[in-house]
């Protein structure tokens, strides 16, 4: 085999087979296109849900509580004498950086009255 040369006909035949196989695989892949509006709706829903998580948790059945827990903390929770926590930050906290609250960091409005404390 080491010294064999592939004929032009064999090459063309194999290239067609590979091309056909690639085309079949490409056709099986569903095109994914997400619009900005869909992303905005998803973010809005996630914000709505996170703001109401305590109520959702309190009214959930045990089955749904376990689902929520697995969704929010896929790596599980660690429990120790000091309390509980996660080994790694959950996905929804990955981009969150603690900072100054926007409302408390605003300057006092100016005017004729003495300035208000910030």
Buried (B, 14 or more C-beta within 10 A) or exposed (E): EEEEEEEEEEEEEEEEEEEEEEEEEEEEEEEEEEEEEEEEEEEEEEEEEEEEEEEBEEEBEEEEBEEBBEEBBEEEEEEEEEEEEBEEEEEEEEEEEEEEEEEEEEEEEEEEEEEEEE
